[in-house]
Amino acid sequence: MRDDEPQNPLRRDPRVERDLRRYRKEAAAPAEAQSLRRNPRAERDRRRQRPAVQLSGSGLQARSPDFATSSPQKNLRKGRRGEDPGAIASRAPTSRSPETEILRLEAPSCWVLVVPDTPSGTLTTHDRDAIAAARLIADNKDGGVIALAPADATGYGLIGVDRLVPLPGTDADTGVRLALVESILAQCKPAHIVLPDTPLGGGHLGRLIATRQSLNIAPGVVRISGGELVRLSDGGRKEQTLPMAPVVLVAPEVSDPKPGPRREARVLPVPAPPAIEEAVQDHGLLPVDPYSVPLQEADFIISAGNGVSDWDSFSELAKVLNAAIAGTRAVCDANHLPRHRQVGASGTLVSPRCYLSFGISGAPQHLQGIARCERVIAVNTDLHADMIKRADLAIIADAQAVMPSLLALLRETR
Ligand SMILES: Cc1cc2nc3c(=O)[nH]c(=O)nc-3n(C[C@H](O)[C@H](O)[C@H](O)COP(=O)(O)OP(=O)(O)OC[C@H]3O[C@@H](n4cnc5c(N)ncnc54)[C@H](O)[C@@H]3O)c2cc1C
């Protein structure tokens, strides 16, 4: 930027810069292409769900056949074995009987342990980013990846995991995970531990591990390049390079999962020790005041725009869903909600797992604020609203009719 150019504070934040570039590019694309790419995050998820194998004349082969030959990993040997249900389901029906090539890693130079959050037993996109980051760190050192995963987990081999340590139950709490991680540390001595930097999940667990084991920690890592870590400082305006750390807490999108050969994901017999009692007890999710949960940390947000007029039903719905309340600039300007609940370029950038919106048009400034939401549900009377294009699930109806119906349904089922 030239010295004489006016400085726009929004444009100095690299995340806002990137979102602006993305929206300009989308606006310039032809309408048909836009409708195909209307939700880049969902598109990326769909790409990621595709297995890293494809059908060839001789059978299922790794998408990057160079990997085995170009890699100096002498201890990697290719093998074949039965497929897991994920791989079988992903394959098109064929009369051929293709076999799956699996990279089996016997004695890597080091291990990288990854601990995804897996809420309710499923991988979030942030979890997948953490696994991709662990894979990247391991590949730089000819190492292998161990993942802590729910006991019934499948398909981890397709996303780069060499060994699995099963968790007891799907929603194992921090004390159980901590005890298992310490067992793995004693048994396999991983060189690095990678976790998603989530406030109540990996971010909390990673800090506990670092404190108890006296290990260096690198939080908020946004990029891994070579053997170094990059994180943002100065409120996200500057990049800071750090040496590789034993505990690495990664931000969303730290690393895009790259197609690679399918890995073994062999189960490691690590005995499950008794849970470690934390000084701070986890009592699970407690009902909270929907107006006081900080929007940056909210996991579930219910948001209102100009199309909402029944504010009683809106507040009631937030309470029943245990969701944080937010809104557009238009509703904050009209004093329906306090200013600190505004989402968008001049409000808060949010990243919940679910963003449920009522009567929001989807102005670019608002869409910038929800670029990192995992799932967006939009209720709007206008089929052509930009918010509907952005949504993963759209309901074309009057918000004043949907809110009480949803409330009645929730009360009936809970
Ligand atoms: C510099 C600048 C910064 C800005 N920053 C932000 C920001 O941070 N955040 C932000 O949100 N905005 C911001 N704005 C404002 C933004 O441009 C839009 O004006 C604003 O987001 C529109 O809010 P809205 O969608 O609630 O209202 P509207 O644009 O009025 O949209 C209302 C929507 O509700 C639908 N609707 C109407 N009735 C119903 C019904 N009964 N049921 C269901 N749907 C219904 C309509 O179809 C429409 O899509 C900014 C603007 C500027 C210039």
The ligand as a MOL file (V3000), in Angstrom:
LIG
                    3D

  0  0  0     0  0            999 V3000
M  V30 BEGIN CTAB
M  V30 COUNTS 53 58 0 0 0
M  V30 BEGIN ATOM
M  V30 1 C -19.4570 -0.0290 5.6560 0
M  V30 2 C -20.5940 -0.9660 5.9280 0
M  V30 3 C -20.4140 -1.9400 6.8630 0
M  V30 4 C -21.4600 -2.8160 7.1310 0
M  V30 5 N -21.2610 -3.8010 8.0440 0
M  V30 6 C -22.2430 -4.6830 8.2750 0
M  V30 7 C -22.0510 -5.7250 9.2110 0
M  V30 8 O -21.0340 -5.8520 9.8580 0
M  V30 9 N -23.0650 -6.6030 9.3840 0
M  V30 10 C -24.2540 -6.5170 8.6990 0
M  V30 11 O -25.1270 -7.3790 8.8950 0
M  V30 12 N -24.4490 -5.5280 7.8300 0
M  V30 13 C -23.4750 -4.5970 7.6090 0
M  V30 14 N -23.7140 -3.5910 6.7420 0
M  V30 15 C -25.0830 -3.4300 6.2140 0
M  V30 16 C -25.3960 -4.3550 5.0580 0
M  V30 17 O -24.9480 -3.7630 3.8750 0
M  V30 18 C -26.9130 -4.6100 4.9540 0
M  V30 19 O -27.5660 -3.3880 4.8500 0
M  V30 20 C -27.4920 -5.3500 6.1440 0
M  V30 21 O -26.7320 -6.5100 6.4220 0
M  V30 22 C -28.9250 -5.7810 5.7950 0
M  V30 23 O -29.5130 -6.3460 6.9130 0
M  V30 24 P -30.7560 -7.3520 6.7750 0
M  V30 25 O -30.3870 -8.5090 5.9380 0
M  V30 26 O -31.2210 -7.6080 8.1560 0
M  V30 27 O -31.8740 -6.4610 6.1060 0
M  V30 28 P -32.4750 -6.4070 4.6530 0
M  V30 29 O -31.4260 -6.1790 3.6550 0
M  V30 30 O -33.5960 -5.4310 4.7330 0
M  V30 31 O -33.0400 -7.8710 4.3910 0
M  V30 32 C -34.1620 -8.4040 5.0020 0
M  V30 33 C -34.3940 -9.8090 4.4520 0
M  V30 34 O -35.4720 -10.3930 5.1320 0
M  V30 35 C -36.3110 -11.0570 4.2180 0
M  V30 36 N -37.6620 -11.0320 4.7810 0
M  V30 37 C -38.5370 -10.0200 4.8400 0
M  V30 38 N -39.6410 -10.3890 5.4950 0
M  V30 39 C -39.4660 -11.6550 5.8690 0
M  V30 40 C -40.2450 -12.5970 6.5880 0
M  V30 41 N -41.4610 -12.2910 7.0790 0
M  V30 42 N -39.7420 -13.8330 6.7850 0
M  V30 43 C -38.5190 -14.1890 6.3230 0
M  V30 44 N -37.7560 -13.3330 5.6110 0
M  V30 45 C -38.2020 -12.0890 5.4130 0
M  V30 46 C -36.2020 -10.2820 2.9410 0
M  V30 47 O -36.4990 -11.1230 1.8330 0
M  V30 48 C -34.7310 -9.8660 2.9790 0
M  V30 49 O -33.9280 -10.8350 2.3360 0
M  V30 50 C -22.6850 -2.6950 6.4580 0
M  V30 51 C -22.8510 -1.7060 5.5010 0
M  V30 52 C -21.8260 -0.8500 5.2400 0
M  V30 53 C -22.0270 0.1920 4.2010 0
M  V30 END ATOM
M  V30 BEGIN BOND
M  V30 1 1 1 2
M  V30 2 1 2 3
M  V30 3 2 2 52
M  V30 4 2 3 4
M  V30 5 1 4 5
M  V30 6 1 4 50
M  V30 7 2 5 6
M  V30 8 1 6 7
M  V30 9 1 6 13
M  V30 10 2 7 8
M  V30 11 1 7 9
M  V30 12 1 9 10
M  V30 13 2 10 11
M  V30 14 1 10 12
M  V30 15 2 12 13
M  V30 16 1 13 14
M  V30 17 1 14 15
M  V30 18 1 14 50
M  V30 19 1 15 16
M  V30 20 1 16 17
M  V30 21 1 16 18
M  V30 22 1 18 19
M  V30 23 1 18 20
M  V30 24 1 20 21
M  V30 25 1 20 22
M  V30 26 1 22 23
M  V30 27 1 23 24
M  V30 28 2 24 25
M  V30 29 1 24 26
M  V30 30 1 24 27
M  V30 31 1 27 28
M  V30 32 2 28 29
M  V30 33 1 28 30
M  V30 34 1 28 31
M  V30 35 1 31 32
M  V30 36 1 32 33
M  V30 37 1 33 34
M  V30 38 1 33 48
M  V30 39 1 34 35
M  V30 40 1 35 36
M  V30 41 1 35 46
M  V30 42 1 36 37
M  V30 43 1 36 45
M  V30 44 2 37 38
M  V30 45 1 38 39
M  V30 46 1 39 40
M  V30 47 2 39 45
M  V30 48 1 40 41
M  V30 49 2 40 42
M  V30 50 1 42 43
M  V30 51 2 43 44
M  V30 52 1 44 45
M  V30 53 1 46 47
M  V30 54 1 46 48
M  V30 55 1 48 49
M  V30 56 2 50 51
M  V30 57 1 51 52
M  V30 58 1 52 53
M  V30 END BOND
M  V30 END CTAB
M  END
